[in-house]
């Protein structure tokens, strides 16, 4: 009885909140021509301050949840440049992909030269990048999440020479610290204009000491360099060292205090643009709020399940705060002190979160089918989604030299069935299998496809297949995590003698590990195919079929009977 | 369940007599059932279906056989065996071949490895063996002798799992491929070898569809119990074959399909000499009973219907309903009642069906799984369309015939009677 009333209560709660939500949606549409821009919910960024992590790392994550983008990664070596050399700026779309026979994205982007060249610097740093720059050899780390902007601010003309991808590449090439990167990206965007392919965007920018949320918006289609006005508007806020934060495709910076330069930075037009465009009235008595002015987001987890990530993250890291799912996302704090410090594995698990056990659990009831598959029901948006291109977890560690201190953990494809592999900041190459592949042509030479191969075969009998995959993750992912301390020490010993030898050592380890993991995942895909063939459970050692573990759970059988009665 | 509405109470009163009759019927049925235990057969795995199409029942004049080989963990490999000439005095070795055994790939291929299981028996080789394709069984030789297979099981006491019999079904089909030019030849070759050298070990009751360009036959073969030896002088197998008429189709869904036989018609029936004596000796058939000899009832009886088995024995009904929907066959008809084969062109089969003892023409899809709405799984409820009769499964062994005009009724395995609509004044029940 208690159970029933709880469910009934929940149903009432849902219907009321749905009603309120739909009513407020109508209200918003009626009242404001400048309505809310709902960003594609395609990326999540998590940020961990150095005193909020178990080992003192700063961490950023980026789940690149496109589902049809070019996913390829490459390593760009450091380079020295002569005075007078110029750096060309290219139009780079986050979303575009090319048929493999036409070539690789990072060659093909050069066809989209903006016509703008900026003075090159004397030395550019080596770095790793995929859709964005992620880590350079100075331990500058980046993660990304699209947040959107007021529609009138969009500038999809070709006038702005800079887009977000290009900005992150330049930051990788030129910057040692998060603050440097923010200033560089901000000033270049102001000067050459920001927009084209991108709208409102958020970057997590980290170095071993600090993590910043950097948000940037275009300034409307009428901007041109000749106006003398900044071609972008941006703002940055630092995550306190002992706190953690998240960006689930929603602007996170609220009120700003530019008198505290260690915590806030912004473009000169940060307030004037809002005033000039009627987005904030200084006489209203309301303080200026960056997100309210430029990228307001509606709703809460309870009112819009697609916006459940904000609540879910805060509730996961700080259950003691008792955040409510009906708290509007705009009212969540910028950051929070976690109940306990987070390890790298904790952060990986956050990236894998599917809200199990919560109201938003995609396998709640019979939503997951007989094998508790979380991929059928997408009414709620959790951090882990099936269409992830890849997930990064970056670590910056102040107590180690930069080439050893920085690590990008990279997992291809859906997080639940994938495996994080470490790549040190100082390595001199990435696996060739990371450079190739796309969504429309199966490619056994592409690392990503090995993980999709496993993920695909996991869909057949999800729950038992995931057990097999977890065993592989324990072996390869936890295996690598457990080796890090040893590797650090060995690399450090070598580094003290000769930094180049440390780089060679780390490169060899990372490439070798990645190759082993990719090979293991191809094999795992084969094994899943054999084991769960015909919905059987083929015991490959005993050469028998054991159908017992494949039995449907009681709730499923019950539901089938209930539906029979219903359809009678 | 609470039947509290007035209408329901009224209804309970109305069906009370029906309920009583039902309980009596159940009691009687239980009495009849006692004899059934002996007829327990080694239940065949539901692992293969064989469909047979006569040459005048196919659009292009082909005869056709099928074999869906539904094992799930067997060796699936196929190979071609070329034709060969043999010198006088050459011998053909006979091997034990399991349908099910597989070997890890690194140990080699099945069709090399089975040679380790030599039975010790060599039979005289023929001067010329034909080329053929085979997988688990022989399927087609260069003379267009074609084979399909379905395991049907046998009464348990006739099983022979000792290694005494030299032949199993796979080996028989391979020899048939090597030596036969027609379906009839194939049947004779296999039948005679099985009688002489014994049949069983890996296999029990088996059915083969055997075709050549003109004829399609159902060949069924059984072991004769574990005590048989070649020295007994008795046949080491019992077999029977019936031809599918040229303009008809048939099916074998892991159930014996040959019923009464008429060996006076050699173009339609063949059998081993012990076909009747074997069951008489084993107490499976009493010639004095007044009942005609029935091959499947004697050797491989199954008393289920699509309905009573909750779909497990539904293939027979499904096949017949698919190829001849005009017959409106009911899924509650026990499978042993289904005809041997079906004429697709006329309505003559309809007549045959309706003259079978205790059978009326039945409505399709009148059985609806309402049971779950009432009580889980234990009470299958059968609804009947107005104006139609039904064979309602009272339990697995017996059937109730319900007279025309009884709109809705349901009969449960354990004596439950439930109803949904007010029945008319008369409901006729007859035990058949």
Interface residues (C-beta under 8 A of the other chain):
Chain A: X534 X536 X538 X543 X544 X545 X561 X562 X564 X565 X568
Chain B: X72 X73 X102 X104 X368 X369 X370 X372 X373 X376
